[in-house]
Amino acid sequence: MAAEWHPDLDLKERGESRTASYPLSDFRYSHATLLLKADIHPKIVSERLGHANIGITLDTYSHVLPGLQERAAEHFDGMLEPRVIAEDVSRMFANGPGLDSMGR
């Protein structure tokens, strides 16, 4: 069976690359954007990019996560539902005395 044709094969034969026309910064930006959209912690993304501090990453890429505040508020609201609090308190008391407020 013959190998299937792929556009990159012609590029290889000519010694060219599909990525040669893109600046390296485009790949760096895409890398950071994809990681942040995948909910990778910004500190990890910052370290991968070699930024001196997380503030640089957040200032540069915060537009990628426009719903971050809304998601945080929804998550916090979910944590405050009476059912969740009651379950946490019940679990804390079920573990017995001598535990701190976090049930440890």
Order of alpha helices (4+ residues) and beta strands (2+ residues): alpha-alpha-alpha-alpha-alpha-alpha
